[in-house]
């Protein structure tokens, strides 16, 4: 993560020295990318969860992700069924187990959740257990989204080569910055696997506009830098009606509060 700070700063400097937004320096491939509503909601009551989902659909999202992995599997089923009913058959629904299952529990859970047509299940098993993901992959047709807790290009390559990852989710800070992030995206593209960057939409959303294969970006409640009061001015990265777009100043457009961060 320390290396990521250096790497991201160097890309920002290179873009500003060229008088270009980061997206232009990297090579914009698209004007917008789909976004999905997301939040930390496993502990919410069902009415509160449905209200959260309504806030996302009311903002124009056609895709949402909710948490699963309750101690009572029946609770997960009830919640997924209710959200699916709210979204209707055309809405995209994803579930995130946050590494809470082992292989037998995951098999049982996914057998029931399949009925509600999840686009993918995120982190069904402990993230570092490649062999377990391969075993589970053989026992379910639900696609796997993985990567927020993988750290190196080599780790991503192993998961991709074993067919254990259907959607790649690198976090640009956790993998060491923009340079390794782009390498991971290229590895995925060569295997026809899309990227759905993890968190940091003000930065990862810019990267998503430049990737060869991209799924969606995560619009997670209260986790934007702006939501946290960390920015001195708007970045130019916005989400509206379920789509992210970016029109930033030269560089990555992130101007943080505090004199020590004024240049990003």
Buried (B, 14 or more C-beta within 10 A) or exposed (E): EEEBEEBBBEBBBEBBEEEBBBBBBBEBBEEBBBBBBBBBBBEBEEEEBBEBBEBBBEBEBBBBBBBBBBEEBEBBBEBBBBBBEBBEEEBBBBBBBBBBBBBEBBBEBBEBBEEBBBBBBBBBBEBEBBEBBEBBBEEBEBBBBBBBBBBEBEBBBBBBEEBBBBBBBBBBBBBBBBBBBBBBBBBBBEBEBBBBBBBBBBBBBBBBBBBBBBBBBBBBBEBBBBEEEBBEEEBBBBBEEBBBBBEBBBBBBBBBBEEEEEEB
